[in-house]
């Protein structure tokens, strides 16, 4: 079976995707502020600029960020599991679920 080709690798589709992810965590400003902080990428440990500030690639170019980095930052900014989650779901039931 041939690998599935991506529908888009950049352009307006990527911008729309990033905008939709930003809406999940409160808006563009919140996501932008989180991405520009001085830290490493949560996915590859590169690409976020390190001590020089976020949103830089390995060459130091600014305004560079990958989708995986956006996804992991959005996940970190999302609310945690509720206190009553394990009261409502047993470990046996959770073990039956697939990774999906």
ABEGO torsion letter per residue (X at the ends): XBBBBBABAEEAAAAAAAAAAAAAAGEAAAAAAAAABBBBBAAAGBGAGEAAEBGBBAAGBBGBBBAAAAAAAAAAABBBBBAAAAAABBAAAAAABBAX
